[in-house]
Amino acid sequence: MEPFAYDHQSFLSIKNWMEQYPRLVAGITTKKGGSSTGVFEYLNMGFHVGDQREAVCHNRNKVAEFIQFPVEHWVGAEQTHETLIRKITSTDRGFGADTYETAFKGTDGFYTNEEGILLTLCYADCVPLFFISPEHRMIGSAHAGWKGTVNEIARKMVEQWGEEGILPNQIFVTIGPSICEKCYIVNDYVINFVENTLVDVEEKPYNLINDGQYTLDLRKLNKIILLKAGVPADHIQITKLCSSCDQFEFFSHRRDQGKTGRMLSYIGWKETTE
């Protein structure tokens, strides 16, 4: 079953999670409904791609209004395709929310167990990973391009949660819209890193199509890494939505030859209003 569904043209929500946990907000934006122009039309959420800051802020404010989560409670990152994951508290709210300069440096993952914080990361083909441990009220997100994937950012999230007393079988993961295996062609250099990650794993997430060229399923590779880390198979759900295939819904760095906007993944607990 497809885990993502439209609540609005501008974003897709993780429906089953939000139905189970009414104060949870979790999903990813599309490219529709914003005010950016040119190669960034329309709902570009990334400050770092050359778009006008005013347009990005307008887009972010629009999404904030729709999901009912104020921008000043967001946190964002300067993503570097590495594996640094930060635990976020209420004192961090607002960093990277309305300017790239204040974003957390060199960071590709966040997690928190506090209410009133929206964890956000930007994408245009890389794999969004959403994490939740309901009984511990812990939520997280990670940005997994091929480098972050082969360096096992997914496993590192599970391990950091282990330090918080959370067992792998208490973790649920949703793997979000990203480039599919048919659209993602890589060379021997990348596959060598993949092979090093897949020691003692028989199932391969890639296929040889020409001499030195392979299709690579990054979503499947992340699932394999999560399974190795101890997350049960039935705790992992994967989208079939491809950022490259659907040019009307998503930005794609590869399809658009590097000149494009960014979608925004988000996950957060709304504050209790009592």
Legacy VTK file of the C-alpha trace (Angstrom):
# vtk DataFile Version 3.0
C-alpha trace
ASCII
DATASET POLYDATA
POINTS 274 float
0.000 0.000 0.000
1.290 3.468 -0.905
2.118 5.257 2.379
1.825 8.786 0.961
-1.378 10.561 0.004
-2.351 14.113 -0.920
-3.862 16.348 1.715
-3.245 19.276 -0.636
-1.567 19.730 -4.023
1.466 21.193 -2.250
2.298 18.230 -0.038
1.930 14.510 0.562
1.367 13.137 4.055
2.258 9.766 5.597
-1.388 8.905 6.025
-1.303 5.798 8.201
1.093 7.388 10.704
-0.980 10.559 10.968
-4.169 8.543 11.391
-2.605 6.539 14.226
-0.999 9.543 15.932
-3.321 12.567 15.632
-0.754 15.162 16.776
1.884 13.949 14.312
2.645 15.927 11.155
4.745 14.006 8.619
5.192 14.244 4.868
6.964 15.883 1.949
6.167 18.816 -0.289
5.645 18.655 -4.050
6.582 21.349 -6.588
3.024 22.667 -6.889
1.422 25.799 -5.497
4.344 28.090 -4.717
5.550 31.482 -5.920
9.019 30.650 -7.290
9.649 31.153 -11.008
11.904 29.866 -13.766
13.622 26.549 -13.049
12.347 26.759 -9.457
8.656 26.909 -10.263
6.697 26.695 -8.206
7.115 25.449 -4.636
10.886 25.504 -4.179
11.696 25.032 -0.478
15.500 25.251 -0.697
17.407 28.437 0.108
20.710 27.143 -1.296
19.829 26.608 -4.978
19.863 30.204 -6.236
16.200 31.071 -5.887
15.098 34.406 -4.424
14.994 34.205 -0.639
11.688 36.078 -0.530
10.068 33.442 -2.746
11.392 30.577 -0.624
10.181 32.235 2.572
6.762 32.780 0.987
6.638 29.104 -0.003
7.629 27.991 3.489
5.041 30.233 5.112
2.394 28.795 2.807
3.263 25.219 3.770
3.417 26.195 7.446
-0.117 27.541 7.214
-1.449 24.416 5.517
0.146 21.947 7.957
-0.505 24.285 10.908
3.092 24.293 12.138
4.684 27.774 12.447
7.941 28.383 10.565
9.652 29.673 13.697
9.359 26.143 15.108
11.117 24.533 12.119
14.756 23.410 12.031
16.802 22.936 8.858
20.252 21.737 7.820
23.137 22.504 5.510
23.140 18.992 4.046
26.484 17.565 2.904
25.685 13.920 1.984
27.404 12.724 5.153
25.985 10.927 8.201
25.955 13.450 11.054
22.663 13.208 12.954
21.691 15.737 15.613
19.272 15.469 18.499
17.100 18.595 18.499
15.534 20.381 21.477
13.211 23.352 21.795
16.196 25.720 22.088
17.090 24.838 18.476
13.773 25.963 17.002
14.117 28.431 14.145
17.620 27.456 13.047
17.554 27.112 9.256
13.853 27.957 9.143
13.967 31.269 7.280
17.595 31.514 6.184
20.281 29.071 5.045
22.988 30.841 7.051
21.511 29.715 10.374
20.969 26.090 9.317
22.821 23.342 11.182
26.136 22.846 9.397
27.197 19.526 7.924
24.041 17.762 9.076
21.956 15.125 7.280
19.688 13.849 10.026
17.622 15.058 12.972
15.642 13.464 15.776
13.656 14.658 18.788
11.143 13.517 21.389
9.870 17.036 22.102
6.658 18.615 20.901
6.496 21.797 18.866
9.551 21.103 16.686
9.349 20.419 12.940
12.368 18.549 11.560
12.922 19.518 7.919
15.350 18.428 5.186
15.563 19.206 1.442
15.483 16.775 -1.498
15.615 16.522 -5.274
16.201 12.762 -5.880
17.873 11.615 -2.638
15.944 9.327 -0.312
13.924 10.818 2.567
13.870 8.527 5.589
11.217 9.094 8.277
11.545 7.396 11.671
9.147 7.000 14.593
9.126 5.079 17.871
5.618 5.731 19.185
6.089 4.327 22.681
9.096 6.614 23.201
7.567 9.595 21.377
10.760 9.761 19.309
10.685 10.954 15.697
13.475 11.530 13.179
14.398 12.127 9.574
17.474 11.515 7.446
18.692 12.560 4.004
20.122 9.551 2.163
21.765 10.178 -1.179
24.033 7.437 -2.461
26.903 8.597 -0.222
24.765 8.828 2.887
23.169 5.501 2.038
26.382 3.508 1.576
27.782 5.118 4.734
24.640 3.800 6.430
22.972 6.884 7.817
19.887 4.692 8.342
21.824 2.334 10.613
23.367 5.255 12.485
19.919 6.634 13.281
18.911 3.244 14.699
22.126 3.112 16.746
21.703 6.628 18.122
18.173 5.771 19.151
19.613 2.680 20.808
21.660 5.001 23.003
18.313 6.568 23.984
17.031 3.176 25.120
15.034 2.425 21.965
15.306 -1.071 20.504
15.323 -1.621 16.724
12.030 -3.542 16.953
10.426 -0.431 18.463
11.244 1.654 15.381
9.064 2.208 12.319
10.436 3.708 9.084
8.861 5.228 5.983
11.024 5.557 2.865
9.800 8.516 0.832
9.619 9.848 -2.751
13.013 9.751 -4.464
14.620 8.645 -7.702
13.631 5.110 -8.730
15.954 2.387 -9.959
14.925 2.845 -13.610
15.959 6.493 -13.531
19.094 6.099 -11.421
22.022 4.867 -13.517
25.426 4.641 -11.802
28.912 3.376 -12.627
31.378 0.891 -11.153
32.736 3.518 -8.750
29.376 3.789 -6.959
28.658 0.052 -7.109
31.974 -0.699 -5.382
30.780 1.326 -2.396
27.431 -0.448 -2.521
29.159 -3.839 -2.497
31.223 -2.851 0.542
27.972 -2.017 2.312
26.370 -5.331 1.343
28.894 -7.721 2.878
27.095 -10.996 3.712
23.935 -9.847 1.907
22.759 -12.012 -1.002
20.033 -9.688 -2.285
21.428 -6.993 -4.574
19.635 -3.671 -5.150
21.247 -3.097 -8.545
21.353 -4.607 -12.036
23.989 -4.450 -14.747
22.531 -2.911 -17.922
25.661 -2.115 -19.952
29.389 -2.414 -19.528
30.098 -0.378 -16.398
26.531 0.888 -16.034
23.948 -0.224 -13.475
20.478 0.648 -12.298
20.552 1.224 -8.536
17.557 1.064 -6.211
18.522 3.371 -3.338
15.232 2.800 -1.566
15.766 -0.955 -1.550
19.351 -0.479 -0.384
18.168 1.602 2.562
15.647 -1.096 3.452
18.401 -3.722 3.411
20.499 -1.551 5.732
17.559 -1.069 8.098
16.896 -4.811 8.170
20.564 -5.454 8.980
20.237 -2.920 11.800
17.390 -4.964 13.292
14.303 -3.039 12.183
11.575 -5.618 11.393
10.525 -5.892 7.757
6.889 -5.164 8.589
7.974 -1.905 10.269
9.330 -0.530 6.975
7.068 0.961 4.300
8.304 2.245 0.939
6.726 4.629 -1.529
6.536 3.895 -5.253
6.644 7.616 -6.128
9.671 8.659 -8.194
11.040 12.206 -8.163
12.472 11.793 -11.667
9.584 10.009 -13.397
6.942 12.535 -12.373
8.113 15.896 -13.666
4.812 17.594 -12.807
4.930 16.667 -9.112
8.593 16.676 -8.055
11.918 18.410 -8.544
14.717 16.128 -9.789
18.392 17.078 -9.742
19.280 14.401 -12.288
16.331 14.898 -14.648
16.634 18.689 -14.523
20.426 18.593 -14.966
21.193 20.190 -11.633
19.095 23.333 -12.128
15.998 22.793 -10.060
14.237 23.419 -6.762
13.917 21.268 -3.674
11.122 19.433 -1.928
11.003 19.529 1.869
10.456 16.546 4.133
8.971 17.333 7.524
8.040 15.515 10.709
6.976 16.892 14.058
4.676 16.552 17.045
2.229 19.406 17.409
2.200 21.006 20.840
-0.522 19.972 23.227
-3.033 22.788 23.641
-4.652 22.352 27.022
LINES 1 275
274 0 1 2 3 4 5 6 7 8 9 10 11 12 13 14 15 16 17 18 19 20 21 22 23 24 25 26 27 28 29 30 31 32 33 34 35 36 37 38 39 40 41 42 43 44 45 46 47 48 49 50 51 52 53 54 55 56 57 58 59 60 61 62 63 64 65 66 67 68 69 70 71 72 73 74 75 76 77 78 79 80 81 82 83 84 85 86 87 88 89 90 91 92 93 94 95 96 97 98 99 100 101 102 103 104 105 106 107 108 109 110 111 112 113 114 115 116 117 118 119 120 121 122 123 124 125 126 127 128 129 130 131 132 133 134 135 136 137 138 139 140 141 142 143 144 145 146 147 148 149 150 151 152 153 154 155 156 157 158 159 160 161 162 163 164 165 166 167 168 169 170 171 172 173 174 175 176 177 178 179 180 181 182 183 184 185 186 187 188 189 190 191 192 193 194 195 196 197 198 199 200 201 202 203 204 205 206 207 208 209 210 211 212 213 214 215 216 217 218 219 220 221 222 223 224 225 226 227 228 229 230 231 232 233 234 235 236 237 238 239 240 241 242 243 244 245 246 247 248 249 250 251 252 253 254 255 256 257 258 259 260 261 262 263 264 265 266 267 268 269 270 271 272 273
